[in-house]
Amino acid sequence: MPVPVGAPKLRDMQVLVCYDGSPDAEAAVDAAGALFAGNPATILTIWEGISEVMARAGAGVPAAPLDFEDVDRASADAARERSERGCATARVAGLDADPRTAQRGMSVWETVLDQADATGADVIVLGTRGLTGVKSLLLGSVSHAVLQHADRPVIVVPGSQVAGRRRDRRAH
């Protein structure tokens, strides 16, 4: 497939890596480093506000009053720390990485794409949990939704456990 005129080269690309601290996210950081060493990268961690979680769960007002601002602040702080850890890993992998956090919007995948726009990302790299069947239907797949809705290249990286299960399945 010919590369469009003016398309960024691998060495010129702004990379957005989705990072939640999981082994699959670590694999995504490692793969991004192997592919895009020296490039600028944003390590994105998404967090959820408690009011949004309760609204999606259909919960009403809790019996005991909660200080949503404190809970949300703690969630945002934890996300910031996770993103910083991901950044440290990304720098070791060779990326010129900066941390970024975002509060979840309507869905995680939409938040990822909004952040890709906001950061000017040329490519999105994310891990996959390898959900199949009913689990995938019930829990959804962020990586699948990002692939379906993205307007830029997306690289989905299976973690070592997911890749091992897939290799084992093919071997039989």
N, C-alpha and C positions, 0 to 999 in steps of 0.2 A: 504494500500500500504506500503510495507516495506521501511524503510529508508535506503539508501545505506550506506555501511560501510564507515566511515570517513566523512560522511555528517555533516555539522555544526549543532549544536543544536540551538534552538531559542535564547538562552542566549549568544551564541558565534558568532552570525551573524553580519556582516557589512551591514548596511542598507543604501540604497540610497533613499531619499525622494525627489520627484520633487515638487517644490514650486514656485508658481507664485503670491502668495498673495491673491488668490481668496478664497471664502468660501470652495470650493471643495478641494483646496490644504490644507487649515486649517484642514479639516476633515481627510485628509490623514496623516498629522502630528500627530493629536490626536490618530488615529488608530495605527500608527507606535509606538507611545509611549505606548499605551495599550498592544500591542503585544510584543514589544522588549525593554521594560524599562531596562535601564542600559547598553544597547548595544551601540557601537559606530555607529554614523549615520552621513551621509553627506547630507546637505540640499542644493539641486541643484536648481539654478535659471538660466534659459537660456535666453540670449538676442540676438537680431538681429542687425546686422550692416546695416546702411542705404543703402549702395551700394548693398547689397544682396536683400534688400526689393525692391529697384528700378529695379534691374535686373529681379526678379521674376515677377514684375508687367509689364515688357516690356517697362519701361520708358527709355527714352534717356537722354541726358544731360539736366539738368534743365535750364530754361530760366535765372534764377538768380543763380549765382554760390553759392554753399553751401560748407561749410567747413565740409566735411564728418568726418574728424578726431574728431572735436568737438562734432558732433552729436553722433558718435559712443562712444566717451568717456563718454558722458552724459548717454547713454543707459547702458554702462557697470557699471557706478557708481550707477545708479538706480537699476540695477540687484543686485549689491553687497549689497545695503541697504535692498532690499527685502529679500535676502538670510539671512542677519543678523537678520531681524525680524522673519523669519521662524525658525532660530536657537534658538532664545530666547523662542519661543513657544515650540519648540522641547525639550529644556532643562526643561521647566516647566512640559512637558509631561513625563519626565523621561529618555530622550535619552542623550547620551554623544555626543552632536552635534557640527559639524563644518560646516561653510558656504562654498559654492563653487559656482562659476559662470562659465558659458561656453558660448561662442558665437555659435549661431546656425550654424550647418553645412548644409548639403543638406536638411535635414528635422529635425523637433524637435525630432521625435522618434529615428532617427539614432543618434542624439546628446545624447539623454538619454542613449542609449545602449553603445555608446563610453565612456561616463562618468562612467557608471557602470563598464566597463572594467578598466578604469583608476583608479578608487577608490577601486577596488577589492570587489565590492558589492556582497553579497550573495543573496540579495533580493532587489527588486525595489518596492517602494510604491508610488502610484500616485492617484490623484483624477480623477473624470470624470464629464464632464459637462452634461452628459445624453442626448446627441444629438441623434435624431432618424430621420428616413426618409431622405428627401431631404437635410436637414441641415447637416446630417452626411455625405452624399455623397459629398456635395459641400465643406464643411469645413474640412472634414476628422476627424478622431478620433485618437489623440495621444495615448490614453490608448489602443485602439484596435490594433493599429500598434505595440506598444511595446509588447503586449501580443502575437501577431502573430510572432514576430521576436526574442523574448528574448530567451536566453539559460540558464536562471535562473528563480526562482519563481518571480512572479509579483502579487502584491496585488493592486486591483483597488477599491478605496473607493468612494462611492457616497456621495456627500454633503447632508446636511439635506433637502434642497429643492428638489433635485433629488430623494432622498429616499422617501420623502413625496408624490411626484407625482406618484411614482411607487406603493406605498402602496395604494393610492387612486384609481389607475387604476385597481389594483387587487381586490379591495373591491366591484367594480361594476360588 
